[in-house]
Amino acid sequence: MTHNRKTASVLATILAAMAIVASWIVFTFLPISPERLTLTSVCFVVGFVCSFVLYLVVTRLPDKHWVRLTTSSLFVLCASIPIISAVVPRITYSRFGFTVYGATPVPFLDITINRQGFLWFRPKTHQITREELESLISPGVDIVVVGIGWDSIAQLTDEARLLGNAIDLRVLPTPVAYALYNKLKSEGRSVVLLAHSTC
């Protein structure tokens, strides 16, 4: 069990460190809202609980080299998903109801991506409000790309459309919005995205 304890300690420590970083990211980059402190706390607590559970599970596995190697490989694979998504901040795959951002699969949910490239989620509604668009706009943002669904069912409120007077606002069907977002990011433009992933 000595080798398993060492492996478990290393993996649990890495996961706890990831929880701290994730909590900091949520607190720093989530637009100011009543949920920000709650989400930061949940991220922190869940991360530490998961690291404790991971430690308990790994220490109870058979003390064999192949078990440690398999466990470590699976951990690295899962932990690399948010890292790859940060390194490759683009929509890598999409179809109706399913989006992959970097290496992060997002089934069904609508998404937002802020200027720093951080993925977040929006309520599953067909009304896109001025407030949710404004929460994405920070100093330096050039373009706001809005995907209104695969069949263009989602709509901007009248107040949200007025933002087009102050900033470059592109309202497109979601597949076209994803393609434009990727193109603008590859050109080095400061762009944010809000996309309805279904109808």
N, C-alpha and C positions, 0 to 999 in steps of 0.2 A: 504493500500500500504506500510505501515511501515515494516511489516514482509517481504514482497517481496523485498524491498530495501536492507534489511540486508542480505537476502539470495543471492540476485544478487551481492552485494558487495563482499561477501565471495567467491562466485564462480568465479567472474571476477578477483579477486585478485589471486586466485589459478591458473587460466588460464594464467594470466600475468607472474606469477612466473615460470610456466612451459615453457612459451615462452623464458624467460631469460635463463633458464637451457638448453633448446633445442638449443638456439643460441650458447651458450658456448660450448656445445657438438659438434655442427657442426664445429665451428671455431677451436676447439682443436683437434678433431679426424679426420676431413676430410683431406685427403692428400693435401699437398700444391698444389694449382692449381689456375688459374685465376678466377674460379667460387667461391672459398671459401668465399671471403668477400661478394659477391653478395648473395650467399645462406644464409649466416649468417644474413645479413640485412633483407632478405625476411622473414626468419623464425621469426625474432624479430618483424617486422612490422605486419606480418599476425597474429601472436599471440596476439599482442595488439589490433588490429582491431577486432579480434574474441572475445576478452574479453569485449570490448566496446559493440559489437553487443549483446553478451550474457547478459550483464547488461540491455540493452534497452529492450530485449525480456522478460526477467524475471520480470522486473518492470511493464510491461504491461499485465502480466497474471493475472487472477482473484486471489484476495488475500485470498486463501483458503489453509488449511493445506495440503490436498492431492495433490494440484498443486505444492507446495514447495517440498514435499516429492518425487513426481514423477520426477520433474526437477533435484533435487539433486541426485537422484538415477541414472538417465540417464547420468548426468555429471560424476559421480564417475565411472560408467561403462566404458564410453569412455576414461576417463583419466587413467584408470587402464591398458589399453591395452599396452602403451609403458612401464609402470612400470613392468607388468608381463613379457614382452619381455626381459627386462633387468635382471630380477630375474631368468627367465628360458631361458638362451641363447642357444636354440637348435631348430632344425627344428621339429615342432610338428606334421605337416601334409604336405603332398605334393601329387600332381598329375600333369599331363601335363598342363602347363600354370597356375598353382596355387600353391603357397607355403605359409605356415603359419610359421612364426618365432616367437617363444614364443606364444604370442596372437595376433601378427600383421599379418593380411592377406595381401598377396601380389599377386594380380592377374596379370598374363601375364609378368610382368617385370622381368628382370634378376637381380640377387642380388649379393652383396658382403657383407661379414661379417669380420670385422677386428679383431685384437688380443684381443681388449677389449670387443668384442661381439656386436659392434654397426653395425646395418644393414644399408646398403646403396644400391644404384642402379647403374647399368652400362648401357651403350648404348646397344640397342637391335641389336647386330650384331653377325655374325657367326665367326668373326675373333677375337681371344683373343690375345692381344698384350703384349709384354714384359713390356711396360710402365704401363699398368693397373695392372699387377701382382706385379711389383715392388712397386707401390703405396700402396699395402696392406702389404708388407713385412717391418716390423719394427724390431728393436733389440729385440731378445728373441723369435722370431717366429721360431718354429721347422719345421712345415709342411704347405705346401700350397696345398689345395684340390681344384681341378677344375672340375666342372660338365659341360660336353660338350653337354648336352641336352639329352632328353629322347630317341632319336634315334641316338645320337652321331654325330650330324650334325656339331656342332660348332667345330672349330679347333684352335689350338695354332699356331701362326706364328713360323717360324724357330728360330727367336731370342728369343721368349718366351720359347720354348723348351730348349734352352741353359741354362735357369735358373736351370734346373734339375741338372746341374753340381755343383751348389753352395748351393742348398737347397733341401730338400726332397719334390719333386713335384709329386703329385698324380693326374693323368688325368683319369677320369672315367665317365661313363654315369651318368647323374644327380641323379637318384634315389640311385645309389650306392654311389655317392659322398656325398649325404645327410646322408646316414646311417654311412659312415665312419666319417664324421664331428661330428655327435652326439657321436659316440663311442670314438673318440679322446678327445672331450670336457669332456666327463664323466670320462675319465682317467686323466684329469687335464693337458693334453698336450696343448702347445701354438700353436694353429692352426688357419689359416685363410681360408676363403671359397670364391670362385667365381663360380657362377652357372648360366648356361643358362637354363631358365625355360621351354622352349618349345622344338622344334624339335631336 
